[in-house]
Amino acid sequence: MEQLNRRIRAWLWLPDLPAVLWRRNLLIVARFVYALIKELASGELSLRAISLVYTTMLAIVPLLALSFSILKGLGFHRQMEPLLQSVLAPLGPRSEELTATIIGFVDNVQGSALAGVSLTLLLLTAFSLAQKVENSFNFVWRVDRPRSFGRRFSEYLSVMLAGPVIMSIAMGMLATI
């Protein structure tokens, strides 16, 4: 098996690319497929994808808490109950109980305290997610030296502040079209 693997690598990474265009393109695609299969077999890409999904799901909780604290401050949190019910419907028969628990939690918690804690947690999970995305890209592209903390912090912060504004503008433009 190792001998076959060595032969394939020797064929894929010839010192000179073929002069014929279709052969060159075929070789480039074959290199890509080989590298992808090798990375998938190692299992590292799957672990990184799972980590990104977990962190994204973790970031949803403080985002919901922050949204509910803002809506509670404006008096709209009771009107969001049907929407929350429809979002949680795929969870099955316990979705109604979960919706009632969430609304009860929002009713009992002081809005400013909930907003402060949820905003802090949202920023922490957002920075964590951005760092994991960068680490995953660095792994995939074989970047050995990460950027400095100051540069990462400033770039993450600019994306987190500018991203929602750009999304809002884009959604507003799509709505007018």
N, C-alpha and C positions, 0 to 999 in steps of 0.2 A: 504494500500500500504506500509506503514511504517512497519507494522507487517511482511509482506512478506519479505521486505528488511532485517529486523533483523534476520529472520529465515535463509535466504540465507547466511548472514554473519556468523551466528553461525555454520552453516553446513560447510562453506568453511574454516573457521579458527578454526577447531577442535584442542584441545590441543595436540593430538597425531596424527601423520600421519599414514594412514593405512599400515599394514605390507605387503599386497599384492602389488606387483610392479605396475601392471596396474592400480589399484585403486589410488595408490599414484600419479602416473603420470597424471591420469585423474583429480585428485584434484588440482594438481599444474597448469594444463592448465585451469581449471575452475577458479582458483584464478586470473590468468593472464587475462582471458577474462572479468571477473567481474571488475577488476581494470581498464582495458582499457575502458570498457563501461562507468564506473563511471567518468573517466577523460574526455572522449569525451562529455558526457552529461553536464559537467560543462562548457565547451566552452573555457577553458583556453588553452588547447593544440592548438586549432584552431587559437586563437589570437597569440600565440607564432609562429606558422608556418607562418601566414600572415606577422608578423613582420620580420621574417627571409627572406621571399621572397622579401619584400619591400626593405630591406637593401641590399640584393644581387643585385636587379635591380638598386638601387641607386649607387652601386659600379661599375656598368658596364659603366656609363657615364664617370667618370674620367679615367677609364682604356682605353676606346676608345680614349679619348682626348690625353692621354699619347702616345698611339700607333700611332696616327696620327701625333703628334709632332715629334716623332722619324722618322717616314716615311717621313715627310716633310723635315726634316734635311738631309735625305739620298736621297731625290728627288723621292720617290716612291709613294707619296700620290695619284697621278693621276691614277696610275695603280691599285690602290685599289678600284676605283670607281665601276667597275663591281661587285666585291665581295660584297661591301657594298650594292649595288642595289639588289643582290640576297638575302642577309640577311634581308633586309627591305621589300622584296616582299610580305610577309604575311600581311603587313599593308594595302595592297590594292592599289588603283590607286594613292594615295598620296605618295607612296614610292619613285617615281622618283623625286618629288618635295623635299622631305625630304633629299634624297641623294644629290641633287644639293645644298641644303642649307648647309648641313654638309661640303661638299667639298669647298663651297664658304667661309664658316667660317674658315676652315683650311687655305685657301689661304690668308685670310685677317689678320690672327693672327700671331704675331711673335712667332716662334717656341720655343725659350727658355722660354718666358713668359708662353706659353701654357704648356710646359713641367713642369715648376716649380709649377704652380697652380694645374695642374692635378695630379702630383705626391703627393703633399700635401693632396689633397682631396682623392686620392686613399688610402693613408695610414690611413687617418681619418676614411673612410668608412670601410676599412679592419679591423681596430681595433674595430670599432663599431660592425661589423658583428661577429668577434671572441668573443667579450664580450656578445653579444646576444645569440650566440650558447652556451657559457658556462653557462649563466643564464638559458637557456632553459634546459640544461642537469641537472643543479642544481635543477630546479623545478621538472623535471621528476623523478630524483633519490632522491628527498627530502633532499638535502644537505642544511643545515641551515646556515653554515658559509662559505662565499666565500674565495678564496685565497687572499693573500695580493696583493696590487697594483704592487709592485716591481716584485713579482713572475709572476703575470699575464703578465706584460709588457715584461719581458724577454722571457717568453714562447711564447707569440704571435709573438714577433719579430723573434725568432729563427724559428718558423714555417713559417713565411712569407718570410724569407730569404732562408731557406733550401727547402721549398716546391717546388718553381719553378725549382730549380736545380735538385731535385730528379725527378720531372715530365719530365724535358728535357732529363735526362739520360734514364728514362724508355721509353720515346717515341723514342729516338734514338736507343735503343736496340730493340724495336719492329719493327722499320723501317729496321734494318739490318736483322732481322729474316725473 
